Amino acid sequence: MDRYSRQHRIAGIGQHGQERLRSATVLVVGCGALGTHSADALARAGVGNLWLCDRDVVEWSNLQRQVLFTEADARAGIPKATAAATRLREANSDVRIVAHVAECSATFLAALPGRPDLVLDGTDNFPTRYLLNDWCHANRVPWIYAGATGTEGAAMVVRPGGPCLRCLWPDAPATADVGTCETVGILAPAIAAVAAFQVAEALKLLVGSPDVATGVFTCDVWRGHYTRLPLLDRPSPDCVACQHGQHPALVAPAPMAATLCGRDAVQIDPGTTAALDLTALAGQLAEVATDLQRTPHLLRFTADGVRFSVFPGGRALLFGVRDPLRARALYDRWIGRRP
Amino acid sequence: MIYLDHAATSWPKPEVVPAAMQRWFTDVGVSASRGAGDRCQVAARTVATARAALAHRCSSDPAHVAFTSGATESLNLVLRALLHPGAAVVTTAFEHSSVVRPLAALASERNLRLEVLPPHGDRGIDLAAVRSAFAHHRPSALVCTHASNVTGAVLPAAELCALAREHRVLSVLDVSQTAGWLDLRVGADVLCGSAHKALLGPPGLGFVAHRGLQLPAQKQGGTGSSVALAQHPDHWPDAFEAGTPNTPAIFGLEAALAARSEATERRELAATLATLDAFAARLEAMDGFRVHAAKTAERTPVLSFTHARLDPAEIGAILAGADVHVRTGHHCAPWLHEHLGTAAAGTVRVSIGPNTAAAELDFVADLLAGL
């Protein structure tokens, strides 16, 4: 019995579409809630090649919504990309899955063995989304932005030529302004809703359907609102990426993380000189971080068992962590700001 | 930028230093003893002048002065050449990683016994304990720094080297922190130092100077001499100078040495210490600060401090936000912090140079007062 028989009965897919899915390559950046939902659906749909990228490990607080992980993964602290790949191979052994335990940086993307047909945003931070936006624009690869916090979600298909994420917001918003799953929480169905939009659009793009949605999908699953805002019929005339062919995130210096000699501490230098609003950040963290302490010179707090000291220029010291990659993940999660 | 990290590397360098290096790139471009042309002669003369100037400062024969890539390489080569399996070594808690790590590696490779002397009183080290360590452990070498890179304490090197000689112990002195400030003629058998700190030369260059010892080569390669032989030469300094030398850096060092007499160095040290003492006095008067400064008779312009509520790394980040460059942490001196009580987080280190202005330190003290 053909495992895809129910799928290719869909008029927009058919046998031909199923073949196109089998030969397609999709890069899923971030294997959190959204990334695992979407990767699971794509693997089961028979997308032939899945590249997974995540720098973090499975933690207990992930299990509430990140569907590919088990308690055993969290106990062992398995890298998310590895754990997800194992589970997906069990679901569909025909799919060729490559797990990258890595930070999605410009260097990482440049070193990929080829160009994927599509990139799915499963990240939890805007700096990486802007990197995906610029890299995909430069390499003529479509990508699908998606994000969810609290009970709300948003998603948008970005095709080569735009409109793109920078048309919507020219620069990455500060984490303090948008909130994160850590600061405002996350309800699992909000993830499922944006994942449903993201996967449906992904399948349409991969089979070459003319029905790919435009505009920005938004939802609030608590209030039961699901809409598509008809924003952005065409690229913004001021967009540096769409109109001027510039890709700021590809040339921005990556944040530097250095382990302090002889200590369980890492210093993060965000590589930008723009000021960080410590008071706003303190407000965001008030309910979720502990030991919050604001002085004129720094903001201290404890989160995920790590003590943070953040300075007005965005520089931060993370005490109680040794691995620079882990420190960068924590920085993006709790402070999250890059050019 | 207010630059307060001269104990790591001095900055800015005297203008003659980059000018001399530029002259090598523009007009010379070749190494000494790699050919017979005029430019090789120019290179050879400048290298010989630099070597002779260092020999003079180290009370050594120029034939016993070798250039290396830095004090770290100097110490590695010398310790490997000197220390035989099973040997005992007396050293101090003040040592930099460039002594600590080679000794630790040799201790496991060659089964060395290490006797580490703790800091002691106003002299830095207890000479009676040194004498007793020599008598008790019968070491083959005393390996010690001339000055602490954390507190600026200068050890009584002349007495230490005399005691070593009395007990037939070879003395190896790390002068990285003192070359360019103090008289190095203290009777050590071997001196290891670097060009880029108080000597105001460029990085990537160091030296070994000794008093006629048998120090066999630890690396083999081209020397421009004995080219017909497959065997690396055992005569000095060629034995220690395998490979193409860093001639532009030697040009820079030669210019730095020619531009500043030892008398000038002593005068500048006295003035610099006075500037630093005023800063230390301000810090000590401020709530929450603890200053770790040397109480020895001789000192280098280095001090460390800690704060009751702020981590040294936090202070470093706050100062960096005001474009003040200090150093925080353990300063590659792993043993000393146990004795200072600063093992967990290290210290903030302020180290100044001949051109550091009192007003710069006042600015920093004002900043710290506001924490």
Interface residues (C-beta under 8 A of the other chain):
Chain A: L260 C261 G262 R263 A265 Q267 T295 P296 H297 L298 S309 F311 P312 G313 R315 L317 F319
Chain B: D311 A313 E314 A317 I318 A320 G321 G329 H330 C332 P334 A344 A345 G346 G370 L371
